[in-house]
Amino acid sequence: ALWGSALSITRYSIPEEMEEGSFVANLASDLGLDVRSLLERNAKLDVIHSKNYLDINKDTGELVIREKMDRESICMTKTTSCFLKMDVILSNPVRIFNIELEILDINDNAPVFRRKTMHLDVSEATPPGERFSLTNAVDADVGANSVKTYYLSESKYFSIDIQTGSDGSKYVDLVLDGKLDREECAIHNLILTAVDGGVPPRSGTASIIINVLDINDNAPTFSLPVFAVNVSENSPAGTVVMTLNATDLDEGTNAKLIYSYTLYTSEKTQELFSLDPQSGEIKVKGVIDYEESQSFEMYIQAQDRGANPLSGHCKVMVYVTDLNDNYPEVTIKSLKRSVAEDVSVGTLIAVVSVSDRDSGDNGAVDLHLNQQEALPFCLNKSSEGYFKLLVSKPLDREVKGKYDIKLIVTDRGFPALSENETITLEILDVNDNAPMFSQSFYTIHVMENNPPGALLTSLSAHDPDLNENQYLVYFIMEKEIVNMSMSMLFSINPENGDLYGLKTFDYEREKEFLFHIEARDSGVPPLSSNVTVHIVILDQNDNTPLIVSPWRAHGSVVEEVIPRSTEKGHLVAKVVAVDADSEQNARVTYQLLQISDSTLFSLDQYNGEIRTTRMFSYRDPRQQRLVVVAKDNGQPALSATVTIKISTVEHAMTFLETTELPLEYEVFTNLNLYLVIGLGAVSFLLLITILVIIVLKCQKPKPKAIKMPPANRNSLISQRSSTIADSTLISSDAYWYSLFLAETRKGKVVVRQPIIPKGAGYFVSSIPRSIGPSETTDSRASTLE
C-alpha cells in the first residue's frame, strides 16, 4: 500500500533562476494533506541525486524555492527537458510522495564560441568560392534559446554559409567571395556573431583574423621613373650621391630587393659611381670632372627575391655641379716680337685668346694688362674670347727699349683663379734723335804760344739711338777768317771729337775764335746738331815794353835841354812805354835805374813824368844823365830802358831837338783815325749792298766771298768782325806821347815824334778791348798809315 501510494508522481514545472522564497506549489493542497499534519507528521523533502533547492513551508504547506536553480548546472547534459526528482516523506504513518520538478529553460545563456579569435591563413591566389570551416558557437540553453543563426561583419571578400546538423545545431562556413590582394589588404578582421532564439535573444561574437598569404605578384617600383640629383665635381670617393628606395608590395623574400645597373648604363658611369646592391646607395667612386662630362645617366633595376623574381626600373640623372677648379688659359696668336719705335698708334701687336673650361661665373674671364697705366699698350676686345693688343701711345726706344707685357686673366669664380702670360716686345730703333752735345756753348781757353797740333779739348755728343744711328762723325763747319779757313786753324777727330790747334796762336794777333762744330749720325736720313765753340786765347808775358816817348833813334841817347832857372816841379820829360801784352802783362811801371843826382830829379813810377825836385844850383853840373827802366807786371817781368841826357842853358829860349821826316809822311792823329774808320764803314756797307743785289739777281744759294784788300802785316781782322766800323785802336790803356812843333823850315813839316824801332807795329781788331802788337812792315810810312 505504501509503494502503491508512492507510485503516484506529482509533477511541477518552474523556470530556472527563480528567486529564493518564490512559490512553487501548494504542496499540502496538491497532496491532499492538512497543513497541520505536515507539521505533526514531520514532513520533509528528500532530493534525489541533487542538491536541495526547495523547501516546505510547514506553516502554509507551500513548496518554495530555497536556492536559485540553474538548469544548465543541474542538467549537465544538453537535453530538452530537465527534471529534479524529490520525495516528500511523512511519518506517523510513513508516507512518501514522489514529486518531479521540471526546470524549464530560460534564455539566460548567450552563445559562446570556443575560440574567441580564429586565425585563418588564406593565400591571395585562392580562387573565389573557397570555403573555410569556422568554430561553432555553443549555447548552454536549449531549444529556442540555443544558437539559432550567425551573422558576419560586412566584407566584400567573405560571407558565411550556415549549416544545420542532425541534432539541430547550427554550423557555419566562411566562403571567399572575391579575389584577394595582399598588397591591398594583407589582413582581414571579421566579426562572427552567433544569435540564439531566446526572447530577448542573446548573442556571442568571435573575431576572425584572416591573414592573406603573399605571392610574388608585385614588381618593385620606384617613387619616380626619373631621379635628378646634383653632385659637385671633384667630390671625394665615398661621397653619397643618393639612396634609392624601391618598394615591393609583396612581403618576405618577395619584397627583398637587389639593386643593380642595367646594360643601358655606360661603363664609364659605372666606373665613376658605385651602387650598393642591398641598400641602393649610390656613391662616388672615381674622379668627377665637370669639364669632361656635365651629366651622367644611370639605368638601375630593383629585383625581388621571389621564386619568379620581378624587377622595377628607374633612371637616375646625375648633374655635375661645376667648381672653379680650372685656371683660365691665355693663348697668344699673331705675335710680333719686335716693332719699330715709329709705329703708329693702333698698331696690332698680338691677338690674344682667353678661355676657361669652367662654366657660368667660373668660366667667365676678364683680361687686363699688369700696370697698364705705365704701358703704351691697350687691350681691345674683338670678339668673344679674343682680344687685340694694340699700341695706345707713341713708342720711344730711347725711353724704353724692351717691354715685358704681362697679360693677366682672372675668372669670376669664388675664389677667383688667375693665370698670366708675359710677352716680350723689343722696340727697334729708328733714327729719330739728333746728336746732342752736353753744352750748347763751349768756351775753351788756350794759352798763346801753344805747340801746333796740341789737344785743345774733347767735344762729345750723345745720340740715344742705336748702331749706325748713334755712330757720330764730327767736323768743323767751314768759315773763313782773313782768307784763312777754319780747318787750317783747327782740326777735329771725326770719331771722338778731339779738337786740336793746328798753329801757334799769338794773343797779340788773335784773341778769340768763334765757330761751329757739327755732330752728324750715320742714320738714314742722317740727323745732326751743332755747338758753338769759343776759343779764347790767353795772354802770356811774351812782349817787352816798348818806349815810344821820348823818341830816339836806335841806340841813341835822348837829349833834353832845360833852362837852369827851372823851378821845382818842372816837367823835364815824360817817358811813355807800351806793352803789346794785356792786363797785368801790359801794366808798365817806371823806375830810375841810374841818376847823376838823385836829389835833383824824381820819376813818377806810374805815368813816367820826370820832374825837378829842386832848383838848379851853381854847383850842379850842366849835364845830367838819367837811365829810366820801363818794366811790365808779368811773370817773369820784362823791361826796356831809355837814357836821357839833360842839358841846362842859361837863357830862357829852348830848342827842341827834332827829327825831320819826309813831307810825304802823314801825322797819325785822332782825326785821321776817325776818317779811316768812317771810310771803312761806308766801303763795307757799299760792298754788302752790291753783294745782296748780286745774290738776288743770280739766285745762287752761296755767293762768292768778297775779296778784301790784302792785309798788311800790321793788321788782322778777327772772325767776329764784319765791319771796320766796330774796330777800335789797340792799346786803349797806352797812348802815344808826342810833342808837335810845326814851323816852316825849307818847305818841310817838322814833327817831334818818338823813334819807332823797326819791326814794331800795331793792328786793328774787331774784338772789343783787344790789345796786342803784331808784326809790322819794314817801312815806317806804312806803320804811320
Secondary structure, DSSP 8 states (H G I E B T S, - for coil): -HHHHHH-EEEEEEETT--TT-EEEEHHHHHT--HHHHHHTT-EEEETTS---EEEETTTTEEEESS---HHHH--S--S--EEEEEEEETTTTEEEEEEEEEE--S----EES-SEEEEEEETT--TT-EEE---EE-SS-GGGSEEEEEE---SSEEEEEEE-TTS-EEEEEEE-S---TTT-SEEEEEEEEEES-SS--EEEEEEEEEEE--S----B-S-SEEEEEEETT--TT-EEEE---B-SS-GGGT-EEEEE-TTS-HHHHHHEEE-TTT-EEEE-S---TTT-SEEEEEEEEEE-SSS--EEEEEEEEEEE--S-S--EEEEES--SEEETT--TT-EEEEEEEE-SS-HHHH-EEEEETTGGGSSEEEEEEETTEEEEEE-S---TTT-SEEEEEEEEEESSSS--EEEEEEEEEEE--S----EES-SEEEEEEESS--TTEEEEE--EE--S-GGGT-EEEEE---EETTEEHHHHEEE-TTT-EEEE-S---TTT--EEEEEEEEEE-SSS--EEEEEEEEEEE--S----EEEES---TT--EEEEEETT--TT-EEEE-EEE-SS-GGGG--EEEEEEES-TTTEEE-TTT-EEEESS---TTS-SEEEEEEEEE-SSSS--EEEEEEEEEEESSS------EE--TT-----HHHHHHHHHHHHHHHHHHHHHHHHHHHHHT-SS----------TT----TT---GGG-B-S-TT----------EETTEEEE------TT--B--BSSTT---B----S-HHHHH-
